[in-house]
């Protein structure tokens, strides 16, 4: 008897570039079939308005005071989620049984008891005529966790596709970096510092660029070692003090005054150094490192990581898994687990008090 479900997962990350959509078939446990992936870029104007709005928000009160703008943006991004959903569903002609809708993170403050993801699950359910699961982080935070990272249980499933008996560390470099350490029954996870956020924000503010393609700008500059030495011990970047990060907490001001290429070179090396140091503080074993997320395409960042971590590092794409869509697949998988009332987070992944399920279901059709 096949207990598997078809699920659509939707993810819009901290880079604000657009929406990743994935269809998988899974039983929420050990079976996984990745059916298809699709990407939809946000229009430039929407990216600008979203970015501006997020930069104005420092707490929940700020959202309440700007609720009209919030609701307008929320409707707009929800309709883009509906558009990419219809496209991928129509293309694959399979009957989706549940949709995992992460939404756009506006602010993440688990210590204050909340993490806000923008997205109207009622509207999405009504538009798609589908069961939609959203608000994945709230139950974890309510039970003492940080609501992040949530992808480790999916990462653990993916490790069955890697031909090795060694411990595996999946390093996801998005706007923020997080890892999942998987070995036998052991699963440990945490955010480990910046990913693309420092580099991308600096590029956006100074040159209007969205990212450093292949890390070519970083490779043309000189790393300012004095700045690195001064800032890398900063308590904010210490993973023993922090389990999860909010994108807005990162500040690139320490490279102001440097030549443009040198600033990018320094931020890129600094990012690799923080990730490496924080992994080494937590994981002492020899591990095989698998990279996913947009940061894996920054060749200069990856070169620094290889040197600093002194480990075998491979891209997840080498195992026939598209590294751009691991998170959208994860939220499809989490939606199945949520629908079946299975745990999605654990004390060793989010610091939650006990394994908990998460997500709220909306049926509005």
Beta strands, then each sheet from edge to edge (+ up, - down):
strand 1: 5-12
strand 2: 18-26
strand 3: 32-41
strand 4: 98-109
strand 5: 114-118
strand 6: 132-134
strand 7: 167-173
strand 8: 176-183
strand 9: 186-194
strand 10: 287-292
strand 11: 312-315
strand 12: 360-362
sheet 1: 3+ 2- 1+ 4+ 5-
sheet 2: 3+ 2- 1+ 4+ 6+ 12-
sheet 3: 9+ 8- 7+ 10+ 11+
end
